[in-house]
Each structure stands twice: as C-alpha cells, then as structure tokens.
Amino acid sequence: MKTFTPIAITTGFNHTFGANREGNSQYLSKNIHDIQIFNTQATKINDEIVSSTLIKKYLKLGEISKTGTIIDAIVTQEMISNI
C-alpha cells in the first residue's frame, strides 16, 4: 500500500497514541478536518468495562464463554450505534 487515505477513523473510548500517549480522539477531531472521527462509548458487562485487556484476561483464564459474551456485546453496541 503506497498511501493510506481513510474517510473515517473510529477510536475506543480510552484510545491514546503518540509520545507519552498524549494523542486521543479529541486531538484527532481538532487537528484532522477532512476525515470523520468516531469515538465509541464504554460498554460494561457485570460492572466490568469491556476492553481488549478484559478479553485477553478471560482468554488467558480459559473463560471462552465470557469472552464470547463480551465480543457479542461489542458487536451489538456497534450495530445499535450505527442505526
């Protein structure tokens, strides 16, 4: 791929990047004007915030059904938010 020209970027509710993790969705919104920026909201299941860290935790513990429940919640939220 020679160039990357997205029309939209979706970030997680706590996504950071760059030096000292100072970049976030607000930074992108202020500094990038020709690309739509979407920021997902936090989702909780059983009082735990859904994240890749939580998914990895349950995978390491062999809790496959919990992992599936979490992933289902993510997909469902994304589908609902795009309606």
C-alpha positions in Angstrom: 0.0 0.0 0.0 1.6 3.3 -1.1 -0.9 5.7 0.5 -3.5 5.5 3.2 -6.4 7.8 2.8 -9.2 6.9 5.2 -12.5 8.7 5.1 -13.2 7.9 8.8 -11.4 6.8 11.9 -13.1 5.1 14.9 -11.3 5.1 18.2 -12.2 3.4 21.5 -13.4 5.5 24.5 -9.9 5.4 26.1 -7.7 5.2 22.9 -4.4 7.1 23.1 -1.4 7.3 20.9 1.9 9.1 20.3 4.6 10.4 22.7 3.5 9.9 26.3 0.2 8.7 25.0 -1.0 12.3 24.6 -3.0 11.8 21.4 -6.6 10.9 21.6 -9.9 11.3 19.7 -10.2 15.0 20.8 -6.8 15.6 19.4 -7.8 14.0 16.1 -11.0 16.0 15.9 -9.2 19.3 16.5 -6.3 18.5 14.0 -7.8 16.4 11.2 -10.7 18.1 9.4 -11.1 16.1 6.2 -11.7 12.8 8.0 -14.7 11.8 10.2 -13.7 10.9 13.7 -15.9 8.5 15.7 -15.3 7.7 19.3 -17.0 4.6 20.9 -18.5 4.8 24.3 -17.6 2.5 27.2 -19.6 -0.7 27.5 -20.0 -2.5 30.8 -20.8 -6.2 31.4 -21.2 -7.3 35.0 -19.7 -4.0 36.2 -16.5 -4.5 34.1 -15.6 -2.1 31.3 -15.3 -4.0 28.0 -11.8 -3.7 26.6 -9.3 -5.8 24.7 -7.5 -6.1 28.1 -10.6 -7.8 29.6 -10.9 -10.1 26.6 -7.3 -11.1 26.9 -7.8 -11.7 30.6 -10.7 -14.1 30.1 -8.9 -15.9 27.2 -5.8 -16.5 29.4 -8.2 -17.9 32.1 -9.8 -20.2 29.5 -13.2 -18.4 30.0 -14.2 -18.8 26.4 -17.9 -18.3 27.0 -17.3 -15.0 28.9 -15.0 -13.9 26.0 -17.8 -14.6 23.5 -20.3 -12.7 25.6 -18.0 -9.7 25.7 -17.4 -9.8 21.9 -21.2 -10.1 21.3 -21.8 -7.0 23.4 -19.2 -5.0 21.4 -20.8 -6.1 18.1 -24.3 -5.4 19.3 -23.4 -1.9 20.6 -21.7 -1.0 17.3 -24.8 -2.2 15.3 -27.1 -0.2 17.5 -25.0 2.9 17.4 -24.9 2.8 13.6 -28.7 2.7 13.2 
